[in-house]
Amino acid sequence: MCSFFGNAAKKTTFALQTKGGVFIMLIIPIKEGENIDRALKKFKKKFERTGTMKQLRGRQNFTKPSVKRRDEVLKAAYRERMRSQEENA
């Protein structure tokens, strides 16, 4: 659920309600006469930085802690391999 309220001339506030009923307030400052597309772009970028969608997608399916650890170790090994290849090249 997303609701919009605020004064469009100064700043716009979006309230997002998560499943647990917790509200997340995103405040996007908008300049006088600024295009709504630019404001939406700012909102999308700020919302992406909060990590809400990533968190919700992660909660859709349970992942065992051992599998999470294994994935982290594999990703770290991959990153290390890439760094060593860059240094050698």
C-alpha positions as CSV (number, residue, x, y, z in Angstrom):
1,M,0.0,0.0,0.0
2,C,1.4,3.4,-0.9
3,S,-0.1,6.8,-0.1
4,F,0.9,10.2,-1.3
5,F,0.7,13.4,0.7
6,G,2.5,16.6,1.1
7,N,3.2,19.9,-0.6
8,A,4.5,19.4,-4.1
9,A,6.2,22.8,-4.1
10,K,8.7,22.0,-1.3
11,K,8.9,18.3,-0.6
12,T,6.9,15.2,-1.2
13,T,6.4,12.4,1.3
14,F,5.5,8.9,0.5
15,A,4.4,6.5,3.1
16,L,4.9,2.8,2.5
17,Q,3.2,0.2,4.7
18,T,4.9,-3.2,4.9
19,K,3.2,-6.4,5.8
20,G,4.0,-6.1,9.5
21,G,2.2,-2.7,9.6
22,V,5.5,-0.7,9.9
23,F,5.5,2.5,8.0
24,I,8.6,3.7,6.1
25,M,8.7,7.4,5.3
26,L,10.5,8.5,2.2
27,I,10.9,12.2,1.8
28,I,11.8,13.5,-1.6
29,P,12.6,17.2,-1.9
30,I,11.2,18.7,-5.1
31,K,12.1,22.1,-6.5
32,E,9.5,24.6,-7.7
33,G,8.3,23.6,-11.2
34,E,10.2,20.3,-11.2
35,N,8.9,17.6,-13.5
36,I,6.9,14.8,-11.9
37,D,8.9,12.3,-13.9
38,R,12.1,13.5,-12.2
39,A,10.4,13.2,-8.8
40,L,9.3,9.6,-9.5
41,K,12.9,8.8,-10.6
42,K,14.2,10.2,-7.3
43,F,11.6,8.2,-5.4
44,K,12.4,4.9,-7.2
45,K,16.2,5.4,-6.6
46,K,15.6,6.2,-2.9
47,F,13.2,3.3,-2.5
48,E,15.7,0.9,-4.1
49,R,18.4,2.0,-1.7
50,T,16.2,1.1,1.3
51,G,16.4,-2.6,0.2
52,T,12.7,-3.2,1.0
53,M,12.0,-5.2,-2.2
54,K,15.1,-7.2,-1.8
55,Q,14.2,-8.0,1.8
56,L,10.6,-9.0,0.8
57,R,11.8,-11.2,-2.0
58,G,14.2,-12.9,0.4
59,R,11.4,-13.6,2.8
60,Q,9.2,-15.3,0.2
61,N,11.1,-18.6,0.6
62,F,12.9,-19.8,3.6
63,T,16.7,-20.4,3.2
64,K,18.5,-22.5,5.7
65,P,21.4,-20.7,7.5
66,S,23.9,-23.3,6.2
67,V,22.8,-22.6,2.6
68,K,23.2,-18.8,3.2
69,R,26.7,-19.3,4.6
70,R,27.6,-21.6,1.7
71,D,26.4,-18.9,-0.8
72,E,28.3,-16.2,1.0
73,V,31.5,-18.3,0.9
74,L,31.1,-19.1,-2.8
75,K,30.4,-15.4,-3.6
76,A,33.5,-14.4,-1.6
77,A,35.7,-16.9,-3.4
78,Y,34.3,-15.7,-6.8
79,R,35.1,-12.1,-5.9
80,E,38.6,-13.0,-4.8
81,R,39.2,-14.9,-8.0
82,M,38.1,-11.9,-10.0
83,R,40.4,-9.6,-8.1
84,S,43.4,-11.9,-8.6
85,Q,42.7,-12.1,-12.3
86,E,42.6,-8.3,-12.5
87,E,45.9,-8.1,-10.8
88,N,47.5,-10.7,-13.1
89,A,46.1,-9.1,-16.2
